[in-house]
Amino acid sequence: MNKVRFGIIGIGKMGSQHCLRFTNGLIKNAVLTAVCDISPERKKWAEEKLAPKGVAFFDDYKALIDSGLTDAVLIATPHYFHPVMAIYALEHGQHTLIEKPAGVYTKAVREMNETAAGHPELVFGIMYNQRTNKLYRFAKELVESGRLGTIKRINWIITNWYRPQAYYDQGGWRGTWSGEGGGVLINQCPHQLDLFQWLGGMPVSVTAHAEVGKNRNINVENDVTAFMEYASGATGVFITSTHDFPGTNRLEIDADKGKLVIDGSKLTFTELEISETEFNATNKKFMPRIPSRKIKKRIGLLGQAKMFLFEQHTGILNNFVSAIINKTPLIAPGADGIKGLTISNAIHLSAWTGEKVEIPFDEDKFIAELEKRKAEEKENSKKRA
Ligand SMILES: NC(=O)c1ccc[n+]([C@@H]2O[C@H](COP(=O)([O-])OP(=O)(O)OC[C@H]3O[C@@H](n4cnc5c(N)ncnc54)[C@H](O)[C@@H]3O)[C@@H](O)[C@H]2O)c1
């Protein structure tokens, strides 16, 4: 294959941006041939913008997949649909790229991963576009090469996802248990939870506190503090909210050979000349400092614009196409989606039950707790109506 024919399922805010990446020629060796949406308004948009370029429209995703017009699909519908549609696509011979999060609960995502594993001839990816950010990539190199040393602590404060009441009042599927399956954890944070595990590995337990509707009139969580323990003895803290302004986006990793801080678009790596363990074994001073050097990296405004236009979503799409044509390794394999979602589900479960949650957790208990919240939400909206 030298040109991949793409279909996009769900052409709302994100899906329509993906469409334009194809029609503006940003995705090499690929062509957009079909789109699907259930909304008449999106159909009209597709008729105006895409039909003149020969892109077919479907209002049923199965009909798009069965049409024979595509080799690959990108799924950009609300989260609950991602595993359902991906399983159908993979079972019908489509290379499949899903938007984040992989799904709402791990049980469905596990089934999707098993289907994908049964089709090794198909490429299966996830839109973890922040994995292309060069600061996180440098951090990954430091972790993988051993240059950072054994991680002792990983902390991320990500409270700059500011969303006012007006955002939640838009209605639709967002910010509800039934439409979305959660709040800040499932909508805004899948990228950070993925990077958290990509850099720090998977925790073995989670203890969390999550507040529902803090300073906002919503049913889902928008303020979370989670404490994680790792098999190595390391610990982690993940804090997020949508009601702090201006908020913070700061990742800190303390390790045996140095400290890494990524604060927004600035990275500082303090590299110790001798590991703390070795230093401590021989040092006789009471209050010493370990000799170190600082490495700094920064993404300026131009770099941020370039990242947004050419490197993040566009980068994942080009990498996905190249994986189909040239067998290039994926930046974000689809099977990885379950990892960040496992942390997300474990945080929810711990906050709901008030208990420490060991990973792997009881997936049926998670679903039962989620269903309880969906039922309460339905009951409350009936009372309001
Ligand atoms: N990677 C990123 O940076 C990023 C950014 C924003 C959104 N997203 C993800 O993209 C997904 C969509 O988000 P959005 O903001 O575009 O939402 P949206 O509501 O604007 O778009 C979703 C579209 O899916 C359509 N849809 C719903 N059910 C459908 C069905 N059964 N068949 C076909 N179409 C259907 C809707 O009509 C809508 O047009 C979400 O999972 C979200 O997390 C990712």
The ligand as an SDF file (V2000), in Angstrom:
LIG
                    3D

 44 48  0  0  0  0  0  0  0  0999 V2000
   -6.3700   14.3740   21.4640 N   0  0  0  0  0  0  0  0  0  0  0  0
   -6.8770   15.5360   21.8210 C   0  0  0  0  0  0  0  0  0  0  0  0
   -6.1460   16.5100   22.0000 O   0  0  0  0  0  0  0  0  0  0  0  0
   -8.3610   15.6880   21.9630 C   0  0  0  0  0  0  0  0  0  0  0  0
   -8.9140   16.9670   22.0820 C   0  0  0  0  0  0  0  0  0  0  0  0
  -10.3110   17.0900   22.1690 C   0  0  0  0  0  0  0  0  0  0  0  0
  -11.0950   15.9410   22.1590 C   0  0  0  0  0  0  0  0  0  0  0  0
  -10.5140   14.7160   22.0770 N   0  0  0  0  0  0  0  0  0  0  0  0
  -11.3490   13.5010   22.1160 C   0  0  0  0  0  0  0  0  0  0  0  0
  -12.1000   13.4020   20.9290 O   0  0  0  0  0  0  0  0  0  0  0  0
  -13.3680   12.8180   21.2130 C   0  0  0  0  0  0  0  0  0  0  0  0
  -14.4510   13.7440   20.6660 C   0  0  0  0  0  0  0  0  0  0  0  0
  -14.3640   14.9740   21.3260 O   0  0  0  0  0  0  0  0  0  0  0  0
  -14.9690   16.3050   20.6670 P   0  0  0  0  0  0  0  0  0  0  0  0
  -14.5090   17.4180   21.5070 O   0  0  0  0  0  0  0  0  0  0  0  0
  -14.6710   16.3200   19.2030 O   0  0  0  0  0  0  0  0  0  0  0  0
  -16.5120   16.0530   20.8990 O   0  0  0  0  0  0  0  0  0  0  0  0
  -17.7300   16.5640   19.9890 P   0  0  0  0  0  0  0  0  0  0  0  0
  -18.9670   16.3400   20.7840 O   0  0  0  0  0  0  0  0  0  0  0  0
  -17.4440   17.9310   19.4690 O   0  0  0  0  0  0  0  0  0  0  0  0
  -17.6800   15.5560   18.7520 O   0  0  0  0  0  0  0  0  0  0  0  0
  -18.1250   14.2210   18.8350 C   0  0  0  0  0  0  0  0  0  0  0  0
  -18.8810   13.9040   17.5540 C   0  0  0  0  0  0  0  0  0  0  0  0
  -19.2230   12.5230   17.5580 O   0  0  0  0  0  0  0  0  0  0  0  0
  -20.5180   12.4200   16.9800 C   0  0  0  0  0  0  0  0  0  0  0  0
  -21.1240   11.1460   17.3860 N   0  0  0  0  0  0  0  0  0  0  0  0
  -21.6880   10.8420   18.5650 C   0  0  0  0  0  0  0  0  0  0  0  0
  -22.1300    9.5700   18.5390 N   0  0  0  0  0  0  0  0  0  0  0  0
  -21.8460    9.0820   17.3010 C   0  0  0  0  0  0  0  0  0  0  0  0
  -22.0630    7.8330   16.6610 C   0  0  0  0  0  0  0  0  0  0  0  0
  -22.6680    6.8170   17.2890 N   0  0  0  0  0  0  0  0  0  0  0  0
  -21.6330    7.6770   15.3920 N   0  0  0  0  0  0  0  0  0  0  0  0
  -21.0200    8.7010   14.7360 C   0  0  0  0  0  0  0  0  0  0  0  0
  -20.7980    9.9240   15.2900 N   0  0  0  0  0  0  0  0  0  0  0  0
  -21.2010   10.0990   16.5610 C   0  0  0  0  0  0  0  0  0  0  0  0
  -21.2630   13.6270   17.5180 C   0  0  0  0  0  0  0  0  0  0  0  0
  -22.4140   13.9270   16.7550 O   0  0  0  0  0  0  0  0  0  0  0  0
  -20.1920   14.6950   17.4430 C   0  0  0  0  0  0  0  0  0  0  0  0
  -20.2430   15.4130   16.2070 O   0  0  0  0  0  0  0  0  0  0  0  0
  -13.4410   12.6360   22.7290 C   0  0  0  0  0  0  0  0  0  0  0  0
  -13.2120   11.3030   23.0730 O   0  0  0  0  0  0  0  0  0  0  0  0
  -12.3620   13.5310   23.2470 C   0  0  0  0  0  0  0  0  0  0  0  0
  -11.7540   13.0770   24.4490 O   0  0  0  0  0  0  0  0  0  0  0  0
   -9.1750   14.5880   21.9640 C   0  0  0  0  0  0  0  0  0  0  0  0
  1  2  1  0
  2  3  2  0
  2  4  1  0
  4  5  1  0
  4 44  2  0
  5  6  2  0
  6  7  1  0
  7  8  2  0
  8  9  1  0
  8 44  1  0
  9 10  1  0
  9 42  1  0
 10 11  1  0
 11 12  1  0
 11 40  1  0
 12 13  1  0
 13 14  1  0
 14 15  2  0
 14 16  1  0
 14 17  1  0
 17 18  1  0
 18 19  2  0
 18 20  1  0
 18 21  1  0
 21 22  1  0
 22 23  1  0
 23 24  1  0
 23 38  1  0
 24 25  1  0
 25 26  1  0
 25 36  1  0
 26 27  1  0
 26 35  1  0
 27 28  2  0
 28 29  1  0
 29 30  1  0
 29 35  2  0
 30 31  1  0
 30 32  2  0
 32 33  1  0
 33 34  2  0
 34 35  1  0
 36 37  1  0
 36 38  1  0
 38 39  1  0
 40 41  1  0
 40 42  1  0
 42 43  1  0
M  CHG  2   8   1  16  -1
M  END
$$$$
